[in-house]
Amino acid sequence: MHDVSSGSWARVTMHREAAFTVHQLGPRHLWSEVDDAYRGWISAGRPTPDQYGLTTTADGAHRVWLDEPSNVITSL
């Protein structure tokens, strides 16, 4: 993975033993962000894509929600 704007990158190498090695560099720890998102998805009961929604406001705010707009997961 590579984030052009921050210069951050992550590389995951899979091994035959089902283990993996992660190398990441830059101000953003990209693999850690992916891992956090995955764990959040698992904790939410593995929702399907159609359960997510996005609300944007006139001032440019974004809210990601699950199942209904009142259940905000994150605000950007």
N, CA, C, O and CB atoms as a CASP TS submission, in Angstrom:
PFRMAT TS
TARGET T0000
AUTHOR 0000-0000-0000
METHOD Language model
MODEL 1
PARENT N/A
ATOM      1  N   MET     1       0.849  -1.163   0.000  1.00  0.00           N
ATOM      2  CA  MET     1       0.000   0.000   0.000  1.00  0.00           C
ATOM      3  C   MET     1       0.896   1.228   0.000  1.00  0.00           C
ATOM      4  O   MET     1       2.020   1.209   0.501  1.00  0.00           O
ATOM      5  CB  MET     1      -0.967  -0.003   1.214  1.00  0.00           C
ATOM      6  N   HIS     2       0.354   2.306  -0.585  1.00  0.00           N
ATOM      7  CA  HIS     2       1.134   3.540  -0.642  1.00  0.00           C
ATOM      8  C   HIS     2       0.181   4.719  -0.586  1.00  0.00           C
ATOM      9  O   HIS     2      -0.795   4.772  -1.334  1.00  0.00           O
ATOM     10  CB  HIS     2       2.011   3.597  -1.926  1.00  0.00           C
ATOM     11  N   ASP     3       0.459   5.656   0.291  1.00  0.00           N
ATOM     12  CA  ASP     3      -0.300   6.897   0.370  1.00  0.00           C
ATOM     13  C   ASP     3       0.577   8.009  -0.187  1.00  0.00           C
ATOM     14  O   ASP     3       1.527   8.451   0.460  1.00  0.00           O
ATOM     15  CB  ASP     3      -0.753   7.206   1.841  1.00  0.00           C
ATOM     16  N   VAL     4       0.251   8.447  -1.374  1.00  0.00           N
ATOM     17  CA  VAL     4       1.072   9.434  -2.074  1.00  0.00           C
ATOM     18  C   VAL     4       1.155  10.740  -1.296  1.00  0.00           C
ATOM     19  O   VAL     4       2.226  11.343  -1.226  1.00  0.00           O
ATOM     20  CB  VAL     4       0.514   9.695  -3.470  1.00  0.00           C
ATOM     21  N   SER     5       0.046  11.193  -0.706  1.00  0.00           N
ATOM     22  CA  SER     5       0.048  12.505  -0.043  1.00  0.00           C
ATOM     23  C   SER     5       0.957  12.558   1.180  1.00  0.00           C
ATOM     24  O   SER     5       1.543  13.605   1.459  1.00  0.00           O
ATOM     25  CB  SER     5      -1.355  12.871   0.367  1.00  0.00           C
ATOM     26  N   SER     6       1.089  11.455   1.917  1.00  0.00           N
ATOM     27  CA  SER     6       1.954  11.487   3.099  1.00  0.00           C
ATOM     28  C   SER     6       3.292  10.798   2.873  1.00  0.00           C
ATOM     29  O   SER     6       4.212  10.946   3.677  1.00  0.00           O
ATOM     30  CB  SER     6       1.252  10.843   4.264  1.00  0.00           C
ATOM     31  N   GLY     7       3.402  10.047   1.786  1.00  0.00           N
ATOM     32  CA  GLY     7       4.630   9.291   1.539  1.00  0.00           C
ATOM     33  C   GLY     7       4.706   8.009   2.348  1.00  0.00           C
ATOM     34  O   GLY     7       5.740   7.341   2.351  1.00  0.00           O
ATOM     35  N   SER     8       3.636   7.659   3.030  1.00  0.00           N
ATOM     36  CA  SER     8       3.620   6.442   3.842  1.00  0.00           C
ATOM     37  C   SER     8       3.424   5.224   2.953  1.00  0.00           C
ATOM     38  O   SER     8       2.805   5.307   1.892  1.00  0.00           O
ATOM     39  CB  SER     8       2.510   6.510   4.912  1.00  0.00           C
ATOM     40  N   TRP     9       3.961   4.087   3.400  1.00  0.00           N
ATOM     41  CA  TRP     9       3.775   2.849   2.668  1.00  0.00           C
ATOM     42  C   TRP     9       3.766   1.674   3.627  1.00  0.00           C
ATOM     43  O   TRP     9       4.259   1.767   4.751  1.00  0.00           O
ATOM     44  CB  TRP     9       4.868   2.674   1.613  1.00  0.00           C
ATOM     45  N   ALA    10       3.203   0.574   3.172  1.00  0.00           N
ATOM     46  CA  ALA    10       3.220  -0.671   3.940  1.00  0.00           C
ATOM     47  C   ALA    10       3.336  -1.832   2.963  1.00  0.00           C
ATOM     48  O   ALA    10       2.766  -1.809   1.872  1.00  0.00           O
ATOM     49  CB  ALA    10       1.937  -0.812   4.832  1.00  0.00           C
ATOM     50  N   ARG    11       4.089  -2.849   3.379  1.00  0.00           N
ATOM     51  CA  ARG    11       4.235  -4.063   2.584  1.00  0.00           C
ATOM     52  C   ARG    11       4.009  -5.249   3.502  1.00  0.00           C
ATOM     53  O   ARG    11       4.588  -5.326   4.585  1.00  0.00           O
ATOM     54  CB  ARG    11       5.639  -4.139   1.896  1.00  0.00           C
ATOM     55  N   VAL    12       3.167  -6.167   3.067  1.00  0.00           N
ATOM     56  CA  VAL    12       2.870  -7.372   3.837  1.00  0.00           C
ATOM     57  C   VAL    12       3.372  -8.563   3.039  1.00  0.00           C
ATOM     58  O   VAL    12       3.023  -8.732   1.870  1.00  0.00           O
ATOM     59  CB  VAL    12       1.336  -7.500   4.146  1.00  0.00           C
ATOM     60  N   THR    13       4.191  -9.385   3.677  1.00  0.00           N
ATOM     61  CA  THR    13       4.727 -10.584   3.041  1.00  0.00           C
ATOM     62  C   THR    13       4.125 -11.803   3.723  1.00  0.00           C
ATOM     63  O   THR    13       4.285 -11.998   4.927  1.00  0.00           O
ATOM     64  CB  THR    13       6.285 -10.615   3.113  1.00  0.00           C
ATOM     65  N   MET    14       3.431 -12.622   2.937  1.00  0.00           N
ATOM     66  CA  MET    14       2.832 -13.845   3.467  1.00  0.00           C
ATOM     67  C   MET    14       3.878 -14.960   3.437  1.00  0.00           C
ATOM     68  O   MET    14       4.704 -15.030   2.527  1.00  0.00           O
ATOM     69  CB  MET    14       1.561 -14.249   2.651  1.00  0.00           C
ATOM     70  N   HIS    15       3.827 -15.823   4.440  1.00  0.00           N
ATOM     71  CA  HIS    15       4.737 -16.960   4.535  1.00  0.00           C
ATOM     72  C   HIS    15       3.926 -18.251   4.462  1.00  0.00           C
ATOM     73  O   HIS    15       2.733 -18.247   4.765  1.00  0.00           O
ATOM     74  CB  HIS    15       5.572 -16.902   5.849  1.00  0.00           C
ATOM     75  N   ARG    16       4.541 -19.321   4.077  1.00  0.00           N
ATOM     76  CA  ARG    16       3.847 -20.603   3.926  1.00  0.00           C
ATOM     77  C   ARG    16       3.212 -21.084   5.219  1.00  0.00           C
ATOM     78  O   ARG    16       2.220 -21.811   5.176  1.00  0.00           O
ATOM     79  CB  ARG    16       4.804 -21.649   3.420  1.00  0.00           C
ATOM     80  N   GLU    17       3.743 -20.709   6.340  1.00  0.00           N
ATOM     81  CA  GLU    17       3.223 -21.160   7.633  1.00  0.00           C
ATOM     82  C   GLU    17       1.975 -20.379   8.046  1.00  0.00           C
ATOM     83  O   GLU    17       1.530 -20.498   9.188  1.00  0.00           O
ATOM     84  CB  GLU    17       4.300 -21.023   8.708  1.00  0.00           C
ATOM     85  N   ALA    18       1.409 -19.590   7.145  1.00  0.00           N
ATOM     86  CA  ALA    18       0.227 -18.754   7.398  1.00  0.00           C
ATOM     87  C   ALA    18       0.554 -17.542   8.261  1.00  0.00           C
ATOM     88  O   ALA    18      -0.346 -16.840   8.723  1.00  0.00           O
ATOM     89  CB  ALA    18      -0.864 -19.578   8.070  1.00  0.00           C
ATOM     90  N   ALA    19       1.832 -17.300   8.475  1.00  0.00           N
ATOM     91  CA  ALA    19       2.248 -16.086   9.185  1.00  0.00           C
ATOM     92  C   ALA    19       2.525 -15.004   8.143  1.00  0.00           C
ATOM     93  O   ALA    19       2.566 -15.278   6.943  1.00  0.00           O
ATOM     94  CB  ALA    19       3.519 -16.349  10.084  1.00  0.00           C
ATOM     95  N   PHE    20       2.713 -13.782   8.613  1.00  0.00           N
ATOM     96  CA  PHE    20       3.056 -12.709   7.690  1.00  0.00           C
ATOM     97  C   PHE    20       3.963 -11.715   8.386  1.00  0.00           C
ATOM     98  O   PHE    20       3.981 -11.606   9.612  1.00  0.00           O
ATOM     99  CB  PHE    20       1.791 -12.010   7.156  1.00  0.00           C
ATOM    100  N   THR    21       4.719 -10.989   7.564  1.00  0.00           N
ATOM    101  CA  THR    21       5.615  -9.951   8.048  1.00  0.00           C
ATOM    102  C   THR    21       5.148  -8.628   7.469  1.00  0.00           C
ATOM    103  O   THR    21       4.828  -8.536   6.284  1.00  0.00           O
ATOM    104  CB  THR    21       7.101 -10.247   7.664  1.00  0.00           C
ATOM    105  N   VAL    22       5.111  -7.601   8.315  1.00  0.00           N
ATOM    106  CA  VAL    22       4.674  -6.281   7.886  1.00  0.00           C
ATOM    107  C   VAL    22       5.832  -5.303   8.016  1.00  0.00           C
ATOM    108  O   VAL    22       6.508  -5.253   9.044  1.00  0.00           O
ATOM    109  CB  VAL    22       3.454  -5.803   8.713  1.00  0.00           C
ATOM    110  N   HIS    23       6.052  -4.533   6.965  1.00  0.00           N
ATOM    111  CA  HIS    23       6.998  -3.423   6.990  1.00  0.00           C
ATOM    112  C   HIS    23       6.199  -2.180   6.619  1.00  0.00           C
ATOM    113  O   HIS    23       5.480  -2.178   5.620  1.00  0.00           O
ATOM    114  CB  HIS    23       8.224  -3.658   6.002  1.00  0.00           C
ATOM    115  N   GLN    24       6.320  -1.131   7.414  1.00  0.00           N
ATOM    116  CA  GLN    24       5.622   0.114   7.098  1.00  0.00           C
ATOM    117  C   GLN    24       6.477   1.294   7.513  1.00  0.00           C
ATOM    118  O   GLN    24       7.253   1.220   8.466  1.00  0.00           O
ATOM    119  CB  GLN    24       4.244   0.171   7.793  1.00  0.00           C
ATOM    120  N   LEU    25       6.319   2.383   6.778  1.00  0.00           N
ATOM    121  CA  LEU    25       7.138   3.555   7.035  1.00  0.00           C
ATOM    122  C   LEU    25       6.341   4.793   6.665  1.00  0.00           C
ATOM    123  O   LEU    25       5.530   4.771   5.740  1.00  0.00           O
ATOM    124  CB  LEU    25       8.472   3.494   6.246  1.00  0.00           C
ATOM    125  N   GLY    26       6.577   5.854   7.385  1.00  0.00           N
ATOM    126  CA  GLY    26       5.915   7.127   7.111  1.00  0.00           C
ATOM    127  C   GLY    26       5.072   7.574   8.291  1.00  0.00           C
ATOM    128  O   GLY    26       4.937   6.850   9.276  1.00  0.00           O
ATOM    129  N   PRO    27       4.510   8.762   8.190  1.00  0.00           N
ATOM    130  CA  PRO    27       3.724   9.302   9.307  1.00  0.00           C
ATOM    131  C   PRO    27       2.429   8.525   9.561  1.00  0.00           C
ATOM    132  O   PRO    27       1.938   8.497  10.689  1.00  0.00           O
ATOM    133  CB  PRO    27       3.391  10.755   9.041  1.00  0.00           C
ATOM    134  N   ARG    28       1.879   7.898   8.529  1.00  0.00           N
ATOM    135  CA  ARG    28       0.695   7.053   8.704  1.00  0.00           C
ATOM    136  C   ARG    28       1.144   5.599   8.734  1.00  0.00           C
ATOM    137  O   ARG    28       1.939   5.173   7.897  1.00  0.00           O
ATOM    138  CB  ARG    28      -0.354   7.293   7.563  1.00  0.00           C
ATOM    139  N   HIS    29       0.647   4.855   9.677  1.00  0.00           N
ATOM    140  CA  HIS    29       0.926   3.424   9.727  1.00  0.00           C
ATOM    141  C   HIS    29      -0.221   2.718   9.013  1.00  0.00           C
ATOM    142  O   HIS    29      -1.204   2.326   9.640  1.00  0.00           O
ATOM    143  CB  HIS    29       1.088   2.909  11.212  1.00  0.00           C
ATOM    144  N   LEU    30      -0.088   2.559   7.693  1.00  0.00           N
ATOM    145  CA  LEU    30      -1.179   2.106   6.846  1.00  0.00           C
ATOM    146  C   LEU    30      -1.690   0.722   7.223  1.00  0.00           C
ATOM    147  O   LEU    30      -2.900   0.506   7.279  1.00  0.00           O
ATOM    148  CB  LEU    30      -0.741   2.106   5.416  1.00  0.00           C
ATOM    149  N   TRP    31      -0.783  -0.220   7.481  1.00  0.00           N
ATOM    150  CA  TRP    31      -1.247  -1.564   7.838  1.00  0.00           C
ATOM    151  C   TRP    31      -1.985  -1.538   9.170  1.00  0.00           C
ATOM    152  O   TRP    31      -2.962  -2.266   9.345  1.00  0.00           O
ATOM    153  CB  TRP    31      -0.063  -2.548   7.907  1.00  0.00           C
ATOM    154  N   SER    32      -1.546  -0.728  10.091  1.00  0.00           N
ATOM    155  CA  SER    32      -2.245  -0.609  11.378  1.00  0.00           C
ATOM    156  C   SER    32      -3.652  -0.062  11.164  1.00  0.00           C
ATOM    157  O   SER    32      -4.588  -0.487  11.842  1.00  0.00           O
ATOM    158  CB  SER    32      -1.457   0.305  12.351  1.00  0.00           C
ATOM    159  N   GLU    33      -3.814   0.877  10.228  1.00  0.00           N
ATOM    160  CA  GLU    33      -5.139   1.418   9.920  1.00  0.00           C
ATOM    161  C   GLU    33      -6.033   0.334   9.316  1.00  0.00           C
ATOM    162  O   GLU    33      -7.211   0.232   9.658  1.00  0.00           O
ATOM    163  CB  GLU    33      -5.024   2.617   8.953  1.00  0.00           C
ATOM    164  N   VAL    34      -5.467  -0.472   8.418  1.00  0.00           N
ATOM    165  CA  VAL    34      -6.239  -1.567   7.820  1.00  0.00           C
ATOM    166  C   VAL    34      -6.637  -2.570   8.896  1.00  0.00           C
ATOM    167  O   VAL    34      -7.780  -3.026   8.928  1.00  0.00           O
ATOM    168  CB  VAL    34      -5.425  -2.269   6.702  1.00  0.00           C
ATOM    169  N   ASP    35      -5.712  -2.911   9.766  1.00  0.00           N
ATOM    170  CA  ASP    35      -5.994  -3.865  10.838  1.00  0.00           C
ATOM    171  C   ASP    35      -7.080  -3.334  11.778  1.00  0.00           C
ATOM    172  O   ASP    35      -7.970  -4.084  12.177  1.00  0.00           O
ATOM    173  CB  ASP    35      -4.713  -4.169  11.630  1.00  0.00           C
ATOM    174  N   ASP    36      -7.014  -2.060  12.131  1.00  0.00           N
ATOM    175  CA  ASP    36      -8.051  -1.457  12.978  1.00  0.00           C
ATOM    176  C   ASP    36      -9.416  -1.497  12.299  1.00  0.00           C
ATOM    177  O   ASP    36     -10.422  -1.794  12.943  1.00  0.00           O
ATOM    178  CB  ASP    36      -7.683  -0.008  13.322  1.00  0.00           C
ATOM    179  N   ALA    37      -9.454  -1.197  10.993  1.00  0.00           N
ATOM    180  CA  ALA    37     -10.716  -1.231  10.250  1.00  0.00           C
ATOM    181  C   ALA    37     -11.269  -2.652  10.208  1.00  0.00           C
ATOM    182  O   ALA    37     -12.474  -2.850  10.367  1.00  0.00           O
ATOM    183  CB  ALA    37     -10.520  -0.691   8.818  1.00  0.00           C
ATOM    184  N   TYR    38     -10.417  -3.627   9.998  1.00  0.00           N
ATOM    185  CA  TYR    38     -10.850  -5.025   9.968  1.00  0.00           C
ATOM    186  C   TYR    38     -11.420  -5.450  11.322  1.00  0.00           C
ATOM    187  O   TYR    38     -12.474  -6.081  11.389  1.00  0.00           O
ATOM    188  CB  TYR    38      -9.678  -5.942   9.575  1.00  0.00           C
ATOM    189  N   ARG    39     -10.724  -5.104  12.381  1.00  0.00           N
ATOM    190  CA  ARG    39     -11.210  -5.469  13.723  1.00  0.00           C
ATOM    191  C   ARG    39     -12.540  -4.776  14.035  1.00  0.00           C
ATOM    192  O   ARG    39     -13.409  -5.364  14.679  1.00  0.00           O
ATOM    193  CB  ARG    39     -10.159  -5.098  14.795  1.00  0.00           C
ATOM    194  N   GLY    40     -12.699  -3.537  13.582  1.00  0.00           N
ATOM    195  CA  GLY    40     -13.970  -2.840  13.761  1.00  0.00           C
ATOM    196  C   GLY    40     -15.096  -3.525  13.003  1.00  0.00           C
ATOM    197  O   GLY    40     -16.216  -3.622  13.505  1.00  0.00           O
ATOM    198  N   TRP    41     -14.805  -4.001  11.798  1.00  0.00           N
ATOM    199  CA  TRP    41     -15.786  -4.717  10.979  1.00  0.00           C
ATOM    200  C   TRP    41     -16.193  -6.021  11.663  1.00  0.00           C
ATOM    201  O   TRP    41     -17.375  -6.361  11.701  1.00  0.00           O
ATOM    202  CB  TRP    41     -15.215  -5.004   9.568  1.00  0.00           C
ATOM    203  N   ILE    42     -15.220  -6.747  12.201  1.00  0.00           N
ATOM    204  CA  ILE    42     -15.504  -7.981  12.933  1.00  0.00           C
ATOM    205  C   ILE    42     -16.369  -7.676  14.152  1.00  0.00           C
ATOM    206  O   ILE    42     -17.361  -8.362  14.398  1.00  0.00           O
ATOM    207  CB  ILE    42     -14.191  -8.680  13.362  1.00  0.00           C
ATOM    208  N   SER    43     -15.995  -6.642  14.920  1.00  0.00           N
ATOM    209  CA  SER    43     -16.746  -6.267  16.129  1.00  0.00           C
ATOM    210  C   SER    43     -18.182  -5.859  15.821  1.00  0.00           C
ATOM    211  O   SER    43     -19.073  -6.035  16.652  1.00  0.00           O
ATOM    212  CB  SER    43     -16.042  -5.128  16.846  1.00  0.00           C
ATOM    213  N   ALA    44     -18.404  -5.312  14.626  1.00  0.00           N
ATOM    214  CA  ALA    44     -19.752  -4.876  14.231  1.00  0.00           C
ATOM    215  C   ALA    44     -20.600  -6.031  13.699  1.00  0.00           C
ATOM    216  O   ALA    44     -21.738  -5.821  13.278  1.00  0.00           O
ATOM    217  CB  ALA    44     -19.657  -3.782  13.171  1.00  0.00           C
ATOM    218  N   GLY    45     -20.051  -7.250  13.718  1.00  0.00           N
ATOM    219  CA  GLY    45     -20.813  -8.398  13.248  1.00  0.00           C
ATOM    220  C   GLY    45     -20.657  -8.689  11.773  1.00  0.00           C
ATOM    221  O   GLY    45     -21.512  -9.354  11.188  1.00  0.00           O
ATOM    222  N   ARG    46     -19.583  -8.207  11.149  1.00  0.00           N
ATOM    223  CA  ARG    46     -19.290  -8.416   9.729  1.00  0.00           C
ATOM    224  C   ARG    46     -20.420  -7.928   8.818  1.00  0.00           C
ATOM    225  O   ARG    46     -20.942  -8.690   8.004  1.00  0.00           O
ATOM    226  CB  ARG    46     -19.027  -9.890   9.469  1.00  0.00           C
ATOM    227  N   PRO    47     -20.792  -6.654   8.962  1.00  0.00           N
ATOM    228  CA  PRO    47     -21.894  -6.135   8.145  1.00  0.00           C
ATOM    229  C   PRO    47     -21.562  -6.157   6.650  1.00  0.00           C
ATOM    230  O   PRO    47     -20.402  -6.064   6.249  1.00  0.00           O
ATOM    231  CB  PRO    47     -22.237  -4.710   8.576  1.00  0.00           C
ATOM    232  N   THR    48     -22.608  -6.282   5.848  1.00  0.00           N
ATOM    233  CA  THR    48     -22.464  -6.284   4.393  1.00  0.00           C
ATOM    234  C   THR    48     -22.394  -4.840   3.882  1.00  0.00           C
ATOM    235  O   THR    48     -22.817  -3.920   4.584  1.00  0.00           O
ATOM    236  CB  THR    48     -23.645  -7.051   3.720  1.00  0.00           C
ATOM    237  N   PRO    49     -21.873  -4.633   2.686  1.00  0.00           N
ATOM    238  CA  PRO    49     -21.724  -3.265   2.162  1.00  0.00           C
ATOM    239  C   PRO    49     -23.021  -2.459   2.142  1.00  0.00           C
ATOM    240  O   PRO    49     -22.990  -1.243   2.330  1.00  0.00           O
ATOM    241  CB  PRO    49     -21.169  -3.322   0.772  1.00  0.00           C
ATOM    242  N   ASP    50     -24.159  -3.116   1.917  1.00  0.00           N
ATOM    243  CA  ASP    50     -25.419  -2.377   1.843  1.00  0.00           C
ATOM    244  C   ASP    50     -25.908  -1.881   3.198  1.00  0.00           C
ATOM    245  O   ASP    50     -26.909  -1.168   3.270  1.00  0.00           O
ATOM    246  CB  ASP    50     -26.476  -3.243   1.221  1.00  0.00           C
ATOM    247  N   GLN    51     -25.216  -2.247   4.271  1.00  0.00           N
ATOM    248  CA  GLN    51     -25.584  -1.752   5.598  1.00  0.00           C
ATOM    249  C   GLN    51     -24.917  -0.418   5.930  1.00  0.00           C
ATOM    250  O   GLN    51     -25.279   0.229   6.912  1.00  0.00           O
ATOM    251  CB  GLN    51     -25.218  -2.780   6.651  1.00  0.00           C
ATOM    252  N   TYR    52     -23.955  -0.010   5.124  1.00  0.00           N
ATOM    253  CA  TYR    52     -23.238   1.234   5.369  1.00  0.00           C
ATOM    254  C   TYR    52     -23.869   2.383   4.593  1.00  0.00           C
ATOM    255  O   TYR    52     -24.455   2.182   3.529  1.00  0.00           O
ATOM    256  CB  TYR    52     -21.763   1.086   4.991  1.00  0.00           C
ATOM    257  N   GLY    53     -23.743   3.579   5.136  1.00  0.00           N
ATOM    258  CA  GLY    53     -24.205   4.774   4.446  1.00  0.00           C
ATOM    259  C   GLY    53     -23.256   5.921   4.698  1.00  0.00           C
ATOM    260  O   GLY    53     -22.415   5.860   5.594  1.00  0.00           O
ATOM    261  N   LEU    54     -23.394   6.964   3.907  1.00  0.00           N
ATOM    262  CA  LEU    54     -22.551   8.143   4.034  1.00  0.00           C
ATOM    263  C   LEU    54     -23.436   9.375   3.920  1.00  0.00           C
ATOM    264  O   LEU    54     -24.205   9.514   2.969  1.00  0.00           O
ATOM    265  CB  LEU    54     -21.424   8.157   2.956  1.00  0.00           C
ATOM    266  N   THR    55     -23.320  10.253   4.884  1.00  0.00           N
ATOM    267  CA  THR    55     -24.036  11.525   4.851  1.00  0.00           C
ATOM    268  C   THR    55     -23.006  12.641   4.742  1.00  0.00           C
ATOM    269  O   THR    55     -22.038  12.681   5.501  1.00  0.00           O
ATOM    270  CB  THR    55     -24.940  11.709   6.120  1.00  0.00           C
ATOM    271  N   THR    56     -23.221  13.547   3.792  1.00  0.00           N
ATOM    272  CA  THR    56     -22.368  14.727   3.672  1.00  0.00           C
ATOM    273  C   THR    56     -23.220  15.966   3.913  1.00  0.00           C
ATOM    274  O   THR    56     -24.407  15.992   3.585  1.00  0.00           O
ATOM    275  CB  THR    56     -21.674  14.788   2.271  1.00  0.00           C
ATOM    276  N   THR    57     -22.608  16.976   4.483  1.00  0.00           N
ATOM    277  CA  THR    57     -23.327  18.207   4.783  1.00  0.00           C
ATOM    278  C   THR    57     -22.792  19.349   3.927  1.00  0.00           C
ATOM    279  O   THR    57     -21.734  19.231   3.308  1.00  0.00           O
ATOM    280  CB  THR    57     -23.211  18.555   6.278  1.00  0.00           C
ATOM    281  N   ALA    58     -23.516  20.429   3.899  1.00  0.00           N
ATOM    282  CA  ALA    58     -23.140  21.584   3.077  1.00  0.00           C
ATOM    283  C   ALA    58     -21.771  22.150   3.463  1.00  0.00           C
ATOM    284  O   ALA    58     -21.077  22.721   2.622  1.00  0.00           O
ATOM    285  CB  ALA    58     -24.198  22.674   3.198  1.00  0.00           C
ATOM    286  N   ASP    59     -21.384  21.994   4.722  1.00  0.00           N
ATOM    287  CA  ASP    59     -20.083  22.520   5.156  1.00  0.00           C
ATOM    288  C   ASP    59     -18.930  21.559   4.868  1.00  0.00           C
ATOM    289  O   ASP    59     -17.788  21.830   5.238  1.00  0.00           O
ATOM    290  CB  ASP    59     -20.122  22.830   6.640  1.00  0.00           C
ATOM    291  N   GLY    60     -19.231  20.421   4.201  1.00  0.00           N
ATOM    292  CA  GLY    60     -18.181  19.486   3.801  1.00  0.00           C
ATOM    293  C   GLY    60     -17.912  18.361   4.781  1.00  0.00           C
ATOM    294  O   GLY    60     -17.021  17.545   4.543  1.00  0.00           O
ATOM    295  N   ALA    61     -18.658  18.294   5.876  1.00  0.00           N
ATOM    296  CA  ALA    61     -18.466  17.202   6.834  1.00  0.00           C
ATOM    297  C   ALA    61     -19.016  15.897   6.252  1.00  0.00           C
ATOM    298  O   ALA    61     -19.977  15.902   5.483  1.00  0.00           O
ATOM    299  CB  ALA    61     -19.158  17.530   8.188  1.00  0.00           C
ATOM    300  N   HIS    62     -18.395  14.793   6.630  1.00  0.00           N
ATOM    301  CA  HIS    62     -18.825  13.466   6.197  1.00  0.00           C
ATOM    302  C   HIS    62     -19.064  12.595   7.426  1.00  0.00           C
ATOM    303  O   HIS    62     -18.273  12.609   8.370  1.00  0.00           O
ATOM    304  CB  HIS    62     -17.770  12.815   5.253  1.00  0.00           C
ATOM    305  N   ARG    63     -20.154  11.843   7.408  1.00  0.00           N
ATOM    306  CA  ARG    63     -20.441  10.896   8.487  1.00  0.00           C
ATOM    307  C   ARG    63     -20.712   9.529   7.873  1.00  0.00           C
ATOM    308  O   ARG    63     -21.609   9.377   7.044  1.00  0.00           O
ATOM    309  CB  ARG    63     -21.655  11.371   9.352  1.00  0.00           C
ATOM    310  N   VAL    64     -19.937   8.545   8.284  1.00  0.00           N
ATOM    311  CA  VAL    64     -20.160   7.168   7.857  1.00  0.00           C
ATOM    312  C   VAL    64     -21.000   6.500   8.935  1.00  0.00           C
ATOM    313  O   VAL    64     -20.692   6.591  10.123  1.00  0.00           O
ATOM    314  CB  VAL    64     -18.800   6.398   7.620  1.00  0.00           C
ATOM    315  N   TRP    65     -22.077   5.820   8.503  1.00  0.00           N
ATOM    316  CA  TRP    65     -22.971   5.200   9.473  1.00  0.00           C
ATOM    317  C   TRP    65     -23.271   3.758   9.084  1.00  0.00           C
ATOM    318  O   TRP    65     -23.060   3.340   7.945  1.00  0.00           O
ATOM    319  CB  TRP    65     -24.272   5.999   9.590  1.00  0.00           C
ATOM    320  N   LEU    66     -23.770   3.012  10.069  1.00  0.00           N
ATOM    321  CA  LEU    66     -24.100   1.609   9.886  1.00  0.00           C
ATOM    322  C   LEU    66     -25.573   1.404  10.201  1.00  0.00           C
ATOM    323  O   LEU    66     -26.032   1.754  11.288  1.00  0.00           O
ATOM    324  CB  LEU    66     -23.210   0.706  10.776  1.00  0.00           C
ATOM    325  N   ASP    67     -26.309   0.841   9.262  1.00  0.00           N
ATOM    326  CA  ASP    67     -27.732   0.499   9.364  1.00  0.00           C
ATOM    327  C   ASP    67     -28.685   1.689   9.310  1.00  0.00           C
ATOM    328  O   ASP    67     -29.712   1.621   8.636  1.00  0.00           O
ATOM    329  CB  ASP    67     -27.966  -0.236  10.628  1.00  0.00           C
ATOM    330  N   GLU    68     -28.365   2.765  10.001  1.00  0.00           N
ATOM    331  CA  GLU    68     -29.232   3.947   9.973  1.00  0.00           C
ATOM    332  C   GLU    68     -28.405   5.189  10.274  1.00  0.00           C
ATOM    333  O   GLU    68     -27.405   5.095  10.985  1.00  0.00           O
ATOM    334  CB  GLU    68     -30.399   3.809  10.992  1.00  0.00           C
ATOM    335  N   PRO    69     -28.791   6.342   9.757  1.00  0.00           N
ATOM    336  CA  PRO    69     -27.978   7.559   9.907  1.00  0.00           C
ATOM    337  C   PRO    69     -27.675   7.960  11.352  1.00  0.00           C
ATOM    338  O   PRO    69     -26.688   8.651  11.601  1.00  0.00           O
ATOM    339  CB  PRO    69     -28.671   8.692   9.235  1.00  0.00           C
ATOM    340  N   SER    70     -28.497   7.543  12.297  1.00  0.00           N
ATOM    341  CA  SER    70     -28.229   7.896  13.694  1.00  0.00           C
ATOM    342  C   SER    70     -27.104   7.050  14.311  1.00  0.00           C
ATOM    343  O   SER    70     -26.609   7.383  15.388  1.00  0.00           O
ATOM    344  CB  SER    70     -29.501   7.734  14.516  1.00  0.00           C
ATOM    345  N   ASN    71     -26.695   5.963  13.642  1.00  0.00           N
ATOM    346  CA  ASN    71     -25.638   5.085  14.153  1.00  0.00           C
ATOM    347  C   ASN    71     -24.325   5.424  13.453  1.00  0.00           C
ATOM    348  O   ASN    71     -23.828   4.647  12.637  1.00  0.00           O
ATOM    349  CB  ASN    71     -26.004   3.580  13.942  1.00  0.00           C
ATOM    350  N   VAL    72     -23.767   6.595  13.779  1.00  0.00           N
ATOM    351  CA  VAL    72     -22.545   7.096  13.141  1.00  0.00           C
ATOM    352  C   VAL    72     -21.332   6.297  13.628  1.00  0.00           C
ATOM    353  O   VAL    72     -21.117   6.131  14.829  1.00  0.00           O
ATOM    354  CB  VAL    72     -22.352   8.612  13.437  1.00  0.00           C
ATOM    355  N   ILE    73     -20.552   5.812  12.667  1.00  0.00           N
ATOM    356  CA  ILE    73     -19.323   5.077  12.983  1.00  0.00           C
ATOM    357  C   ILE    73     -18.141   6.029  13.085  1.00  0.00           C
ATOM    358  O   ILE    73     -17.316   5.927  13.994  1.00  0.00           O
ATOM    359  CB  ILE    73     -19.046   4.001  11.919  1.00  0.00           C
ATOM    360  N   THR    74     -18.076   6.950  12.142  1.00  0.00           N
ATOM    361  CA  THR    74     -16.967   7.896  12.125  1.00  0.00           C
ATOM    362  C   THR    74     -17.394   9.187  11.438  1.00  0.00           C
ATOM    363  O   THR    74     -18.267   9.181  10.571  1.00  0.00           O
ATOM    364  CB  THR    74     -15.740   7.287  11.416  1.00  0.00           C
ATOM    365  N   SER    75     -16.778  10.279  11.828  1.00  0.00           N
ATOM    366  CA  SER    75     -17.011  11.582  11.206  1.00  0.00           C
ATOM    367  C   SER    75     -15.680  12.086  10.661  1.00  0.00           C
ATOM    368  O   SER    75     -14.638  11.968  11.304  1.00  0.00           O
ATOM    369  CB  SER    75     -17.630  12.606  12.227  1.00  0.00           C
ATOM    370  N   LEU    76     -15.744  12.645   9.468  1.00  0.00           N
ATOM    371  CA  LEU    76     -14.508  13.157   8.828  1.00  0.00           C
ATOM    372  C   LEU    76     -14.686  14.616   8.494  1.00  0.00           C
ATOM    373  O   LEU    76     -13.774  15.241   7.953  1.00  0.00           O
ATOM    374  CB  LEU    76     -14.154  12.353   7.540  1.00  0.00           C
TER
END
